[in-house]
Amino acid sequence: MCNSKSKNTLLETLEIEFIDVSDTFLVARMPVTPKVHQPDGLLHGGASVALAETVGSAAAFIFLESENLVVRAIEIGANHVKSVSSGYVFAKATILHIGKTTQLWQVPITNEKGELISLVKLTTITLKN
């Protein structure tokens, strides 16, 4: 479902693909190519944040199980701890708090070796559609 809603969006531009889901998490991956590099050839922090917000917001929507609600990110904070210049990065959104109105997500971003690239905290708000 998430992949089908990506057409003609930033997700398609960044080639973000949802690859795993369970009752407690959602995982997406993004290729690290020159399209998402900083001028010095490393993954741009903004692309990492876009990946984290994408997977966290999608997870909030999936886990709320209501077509009459919309989810919006209201705060995001990221710590970038390791550089990457190629391959894939993976973002796994897990819930820290799920309230009726706000949700708090933790989204670690790792490389193909499982090494931490960025750690993102995302707060979302649920609104009536």
Contacts in CASP RR format, 6 or more apart in sequence:
PFRMAT RR
TARGET T0000
AUTHOR 0000-0000-0000
METHOD contacts of the structure
MODEL  1
MCNSKSKNTLLETLEIEFIDVSDTFLVARMPVTPKVHQPDGLLHGGASVA
LAETVGSAAAFIFLESENLVVRAIEIGANHVKSVSSGYVFAKATILHIGK
TTQLWQVPITNEKGELISLVKLTTITLKN
1 62 0 8 1.000
2 18 0 8 1.000
2 26 0 8 1.000
2 28 0 8 1.000
2 58 0 8 1.000
2 62 0 8 1.000
3 17 0 8 1.000
3 18 0 8 1.000
6 12 0 8 1.000
6 16 0 8 1.000
10 16 0 8 1.000
10 50 0 8 1.000
10 54 0 8 1.000
11 54 0 8 1.000
13 35 0 8 1.000
14 30 0 8 1.000
14 35 0 8 1.000
14 36 0 8 1.000
14 47 0 8 1.000
14 50 0 8 1.000
14 51 0 8 1.000
15 30 0 8 1.000
15 31 0 8 1.000
15 33 0 8 1.000
15 35 0 8 1.000
16 28 0 8 1.000
16 29 0 8 1.000
16 30 0 8 1.000
16 50 0 8 1.000
16 51 0 8 1.000
16 54 0 8 1.000
16 55 0 8 1.000
17 28 0 8 1.000
17 29 0 8 1.000
17 30 0 8 1.000
18 26 0 8 1.000
18 27 0 8 1.000
18 28 0 8 1.000
18 55 0 8 1.000
18 58 0 8 1.000
19 27 0 8 1.000
19 28 0 8 1.000
19 29 0 8 1.000
19 90 0 8 1.000
20 26 0 8 1.000
20 27 0 8 1.000
21 27 0 8 1.000
21 62 0 8 1.000
24 94 0 8 1.000
24 95 0 8 1.000
25 59 0 8 1.000
25 92 0 8 1.000
25 93 0 8 1.000
25 94 0 8 1.000
26 55 0 8 1.000
26 56 0 8 1.000
26 58 0 8 1.000
26 59 0 8 1.000
26 62 0 8 1.000
26 92 0 8 1.000
26 93 0 8 1.000
27 55 0 8 1.000
27 90 0 8 1.000
27 91 0 8 1.000
27 92 0 8 1.000
27 93 0 8 1.000
28 51 0 8 1.000
28 54 0 8 1.000
28 55 0 8 1.000
28 58 0 8 1.000
28 90 0 8 1.000
28 91 0 8 1.000
29 88 0 8 1.000
29 89 0 8 1.000
29 90 0 8 1.000
29 91 0 8 1.000
30 36 0 8 1.000
30 47 0 8 1.000
30 51 0 8 1.000
30 88 0 8 1.000
30 89 0 8 1.000
30 91 0 8 1.000
31 87 0 8 1.000
31 88 0 8 1.000
32 43 0 8 1.000
32 84 0 8 1.000
32 85 0 8 1.000
32 86 0 8 1.000
32 87 0 8 1.000
32 88 0 8 1.000
32 89 0 8 1.000
33 86 0 8 1.000
34 41 0 8 1.000
36 43 0 8 1.000
36 44 0 8 1.000
36 47 0 8 1.000
37 43 0 8 1.000
37 44 0 8 1.000
37 85 0 8 1.000
38 44 0 8 1.000
38 45 0 8 1.000
41 85 0 8 1.000
42 83 0 8 1.000
42 84 0 8 1.000
42 85 0 8 1.000
43 83 0 8 1.000
43 84 0 8 1.000
43 85 0 8 1.000
43 89 0 8 1.000
43 117 0 8 1.000
45 78 0 8 1.000
45 80 0 8 1.000
45 118 0 8 1.000
48 78 0 8 1.000
48 80 0 8 1.000
48 89 0 8 1.000
48 109 0 8 1.000
48 117 0 8 1.000
48 118 0 8 1.000
48 120 0 8 1.000
49 76 0 8 1.000
49 77 0 8 1.000
49 78 0 8 1.000
49 118 0 8 1.000
49 120 0 8 1.000
51 89 0 8 1.000
51 91 0 8 1.000
51 109 0 8 1.000
52 76 0 8 1.000
52 78 0 8 1.000
52 91 0 8 1.000
52 93 0 8 1.000
52 107 0 8 1.000
52 109 0 8 1.000
52 118 0 8 1.000
52 120 0 8 1.000
52 122 0 8 1.000
53 73 0 8 1.000
53 76 0 8 1.000
53 120 0 8 1.000
53 122 0 8 1.000
54 91 0 8 1.000
55 91 0 8 1.000
55 92 0 8 1.000
55 93 0 8 1.000
55 107 0 8 1.000
56 73 0 8 1.000
56 91 0 8 1.000
56 93 0 8 1.000
56 105 0 8 1.000
56 107 0 8 1.000
56 122 0 8 1.000
56 124 0 8 1.000
57 71 0 8 1.000
57 72 0 8 1.000
57 73 0 8 1.000
57 122 0 8 1.000
57 124 0 8 1.000
58 93 0 8 1.000
59 93 0 8 1.000
59 95 0 8 1.000
59 105 0 8 1.000
60 71 0 8 1.000
60 103 0 8 1.000
60 105 0 8 1.000
60 124 0 8 1.000
60 126 0 8 1.000
61 69 0 8 1.000
61 70 0 8 1.000
61 71 0 8 1.000
63 95 0 8 1.000
63 98 0 8 1.000
64 71 0 8 1.000
64 126 0 8 1.000
67 129 0 8 1.000
68 128 0 8 1.000
68 129 0 8 1.000
69 126 0 8 1.000
69 127 0 8 1.000
69 128 0 8 1.000
69 129 0 8 1.000
70 126 0 8 1.000
70 127 0 8 1.000
70 128 0 8 1.000
70 129 0 8 1.000
71 103 0 8 1.000
71 124 0 8 1.000
71 125 0 8 1.000
71 126 0 8 1.000
71 127 0 8 1.000
72 124 0 8 1.000
72 125 0 8 1.000
72 127 0 8 1.000
73 122 0 8 1.000
73 123 0 8 1.000
73 124 0 8 1.000
74 102 0 8 1.000
74 123 0 8 1.000
74 124 0 8 1.000
74 125 0 8 1.000
75 121 0 8 1.000
75 122 0 8 1.000
75 123 0 8 1.000
76 120 0 8 1.000
76 121 0 8 1.000
76 122 0 8 1.000
76 123 0 8 1.000
77 120 0 8 1.000
77 121 0 8 1.000
77 122 0 8 1.000
78 118 0 8 1.000
78 119 0 8 1.000
78 120 0 8 1.000
78 121 0 8 1.000
79 118 0 8 1.000
79 119 0 8 1.000
79 120 0 8 1.000
80 117 0 8 1.000
80 118 0 8 1.000
81 116 0 8 1.000
81 117 0 8 1.000
81 118 0 8 1.000
81 119 0 8 1.000
82 111 0 8 1.000
82 115 0 8 1.000
82 116 0 8 1.000
82 117 0 8 1.000
83 117 0 8 1.000
84 111 0 8 1.000
84 117 0 8 1.000
87 111 0 8 1.000
87 112 0 8 1.000
88 111 0 8 1.000
88 112 0 8 1.000
89 109 0 8 1.000
89 110 0 8 1.000
89 111 0 8 1.000
89 117 0 8 1.000
90 109 0 8 1.000
90 110 0 8 1.000
90 111 0 8 1.000
90 112 0 8 1.000
90 114 0 8 1.000
91 107 0 8 1.000
91 108 0 8 1.000
91 109 0 8 1.000
91 120 0 8 1.000
92 107 0 8 1.000
92 108 0 8 1.000
92 110 0 8 1.000
93 105 0 8 1.000
93 106 0 8 1.000
93 107 0 8 1.000
93 122 0 8 1.000
94 105 0 8 1.000
94 106 0 8 1.000
94 107 0 8 1.000
95 103 0 8 1.000
95 104 0 8 1.000
95 105 0 8 1.000
96 104 0 8 1.000
96 105 0 8 1.000
96 106 0 8 1.000
97 103 0 8 1.000
97 104 0 8 1.000
100 126 0 8 1.000
101 125 0 8 1.000
101 126 0 8 1.000
102 123 0 8 1.000
102 124 0 8 1.000
102 125 0 8 1.000
102 126 0 8 1.000
103 123 0 8 1.000
103 124 0 8 1.000
103 125 0 8 1.000
103 126 0 8 1.000
104 121 0 8 1.000
104 122 0 8 1.000
104 123 0 8 1.000
105 121 0 8 1.000
105 122 0 8 1.000
105 123 0 8 1.000
105 124 0 8 1.000
106 119 0 8 1.000
106 120 0 8 1.000
106 121 0 8 1.000
106 122 0 8 1.000
107 119 0 8 1.000
107 120 0 8 1.000
107 121 0 8 1.000
107 122 0 8 1.000
108 116 0 8 1.000
108 118 0 8 1.000
108 119 0 8 1.000
108 120 0 8 1.000
109 116 0 8 1.000
109 117 0 8 1.000
109 118 0 8 1.000
109 119 0 8 1.000
109 120 0 8 1.000
110 116 0 8 1.000
110 117 0 8 1.000
111 117 0 8 1.000
END
